[in-house]
Amino acid sequence: MKKPIIELNNVSKVYQTDTITTIALENISFTVNKGEFVAIMGPSGSGKSTLMHILGALDLPSSGQYFLDGELVEKLTDDELSDIRNRKIGFIFQAFNLLPRTPAIKNVMLPMAYAAHDKKESEKKAKQYLEMVGLGHRLYHTTNQLSGGQQQRVAIARGIAMNPALLLADEPTGNIASSQADEIMSIFQKLHREGHTIIMITHEPDIAHHAQRIIHIKDGRLYKDETNLKPTQAKAKLQQDI
Amino acid sequence: MDYYEIASEAINTLRVNKLRTSLAVLGIVIGIGSVIALVSLGQASQKAIESQIQSLGSNLLTISPSAQRSGGVQGAPGSSTTLTNADAESIANSDQITVIKTVSPEYSGRSQITTSQANSNTNVIGSTPAYMEVHKIEIATGSFISETDLKAMSKVAVIGPTTAATLFGEGVDPIGQTVRINGNVFTIIGLTVSKGGTGFQNQDDVLYVPLTTAQKQLFGKSHLTSIAITATSEDAMTQAQNEVGYLLLERHKLNDPSEADFSIFSQQDILNTASSVTGTFTTLLSGVAAISLLVGGIGIMNIMLVTVTERTREIGLRKALGAKKKDIITQFLVESVILTFSGGAFGILLGIGASYLYSVITHSAFVISPTSIILAFVVSATIGVIFGWYPARQAANLQPIEALRYE
């Protein structure tokens, strides 16, 4: 049997200050296989952000094991974690987190630049990915000249630039208008059909329903892991000229 | 990431905050500018002094009477009357002297020189024909003082170009004109070629008369104010100095060189003294400039720390996308080096401009040494690295989650 993309074994995260011990995650175990589109749901304070940080190799679990694409993510140095994030994970953030005043294409090229890929090649790929998310006509627009939905699409293009094992989206529609949210979901579903593995963290049931599988988190524990047999199909068609 | 990319990103970032960037750079501009200006100023004055002294002749020795000690009372330097015509003659003729070419006994003093239209307080030098060779005097028109003039105690004079211009006006031929010194009428027989020099050191504001005339008729003295001698070569300077020293000690019946009532110094001695004085000044001023450079560096560090705080989110994002510590450090170091480097470039222009202005105003030489420019560039880049290092490390050590969370 092939190895899963994500494998969590009894992962806990405990924050400790002098007087208070906070358990953010308690004994979470699940696996995600290649090609799945998973939504992680939970109210605020449920620990889903902590989970996202661990899944994104931005933080390390206090106990338990986390295998990302077959690699054990544990006591690694900052630089080794940077390297893993660079190669294995495509991030899509709620606040887009693009470089300000920087052309869309440069943003998409950034992870490839850190991986020291050939510049010409990176530029070609970046163009291709931006066309894929319907921004072929906005290659050289700077971040502040784009709408929220467009910025998030640039972020998606950047997320897939390194062809990562996992696309990790944290509230990807949280900062954009609902009409544009549908576009984002439509892109996610398209990427899913193309075989990308996607984990999307959200607190909105409507958005979560676009996924194939929904994992519910509550008070730091895995509360329900359900398969969504009839995912909502995003209707938005990507238009090149918006 | 290649350096071209990093540099162009850095320049873009710096361009966004133009005012802040230029204020941060100002400290470096002023620091580098003043270093360049002061070093060039020091070098210009050094050069001026050197060329002036060199023009007097490099194998020239000057003997002057030194303060005489008598019963514990020390007179003013040069006040004594111990050097005589006989001393000069014995230097010229003694068997003990082997490496001396020319001896020029001199009596000089300042006097008021008048014509019917003008007057000038000028250095009057009683000289012999040897003076011309020893001091490398060149005659523009007419002739210098001759043996005949000396023997006949003639009332003739050779005039320097500055004095000639003062007394007779610019471009007027002074030959054949007369001047009055202390009631005596002198006829001008020659005009010297300009030797340069300014102010107190002006070698062109001078009037030469026969030594005998100066001693007996003008000043009524029988001693000499100095004896100038030239050695046969520059290498023989020390030997010449020793030979003359021992001869004079013997003649003055002194046993101990520390009791000598005269002193002998070479042009090199004067040059060394003058150089060390200007050198000290240059060092002092450069020290002050270096302090302003240090303050400028602290300004850069301050701005870089602000920048790091402002861009916490961006740094977090970069780390999330795969930037390693080295990448972040490089990015911020490049930014601070670009800051200080451009500051250095403007500073060099400012420094060159300032020293050019100085040279125009004071009519002095305009010297810019390539070394000081290269040094300024190296120093400004180094300041960028040194003062950018701490902020860059702060940035690189940010944890990506903390940084992404930062609002």
Interface residues (C-beta under 8 A of the other chain):
Chain A: H53 G56 L58 D59 D78 D79 S82 D83 R85 N86 R87 F91 F93 N97 L99 P100 R101 T102 L110 P111 A113 Y114 A115 A116 K119 R158 M162
Chain B: M1 D2 E5 N12 V16 R313 E314 L317 R318 K319 A320 L321 G322 A323 K324 K325 K326 D327 P400 I401 L404
